[in-house]
Amino acid sequence: MRAVFLADAHLRQPTDANYQALLSFLAEQEGRTDLLALLGDICEFLVGCPDRLYPAHIPLFQALERLQRSGTRLVYVEGNHDFHLATCFHSRFPCQVLPDGGALELDGQRLLLVHGDLANPADRGYRLLRAVLRSAPLRLLIRALPPAWTWRIAERCSGASRRTRNDKRQRWPAHEILVSYARARLAEGYQAVITGHFHEPFRQRLGDGELIALGDWISQYSYAVWEGQGFRLESYTPPAD
């Protein structure tokens, strides 16, 4: 069993370097990867798409469809930039969508896959915002607005999110938050916790379990691989032009 886990690509335009790198990486997985798990914020903005995709997302979905047709099982954990995704995959190709993360059985191992945005109980402001953004009324509003409008609004919101990210990192160190969160989840019977969101790649043994923080696919191109003997963190080198 070969499984690949990655998160936080924050894809914007297909001409961007990290977008091109991800398309190359996905193409290389065709026919050799049994499972691909995307742990949220793969797109900078993707909130439902019942009728049509934004043009910027089409190359990603085409690459995922080719990968799925080659025999790869797809799992998508929703993040704080991409959610209400069940309609995005319905009628296109099979993909298991986990809105709040969930358990995954892998070669006898019970894993917990999460985006990581709920790992910090002290960030109450974000939790309130998350509830509003995922509410039914806002979902209906997004569907009613012209796509160009929602894209421009999302760009503005994403800019504000990036500006507050560094402040949050200083207030709430990722390592401390994730170790505390993972210890609690491992005590529930999981063998490993895999998470994104914090953009810092690391692995840590915690007793009999393990925490894997995936980093990001913005400049690090970091991801985790399972091939039956354990996890390893790797960094992708895009092909030379």
Number of C-alpha atoms within 10 A of each C-alpha: 12 16 20 20 23 26 31 26 25 21 24 16 16 18 10 11 13 21 23 18 20 22 18 16 17 17 14 12 18 18 14 14 21 19 22 23 21 25 27 30 27 28 23 20 24 25 24 19 18 15 8 12 14 12 10 15 17 13 15 19 17 14 18 22 18 16 24 21 14 15 14 22 17 20 20 27 26 26 31 23 20 20 25 20 21 19 15 21 17 12 9 11 15 15 21 14 22 22 19 15 21 13 13 15 11 15 13 9 13 16 21 21 25 26 29 22 20 18 19 17 11 11 13 11 8 15 15 10 12 15 10 13 16 15 12 12 10 12 16 10 11 17 15 10 11 10 15 10 11 18 16 11 12 17 15 11 13 15 10 11 12 10 10 10 11 11 10 12 12 9 8 14 11 18 15 10 16 22 20 12 18 23 18 12 18 21 12 9 12 21 20 24 23 23 29 29 23 23 20 14 20 15 15 13 11 14 10 10 18 21 23 25 30 29 26 24 24 20 13 18 22 25 23 23 18 17 15 13 8 9 16 14 19 14 15 15 12 15 9 4 3
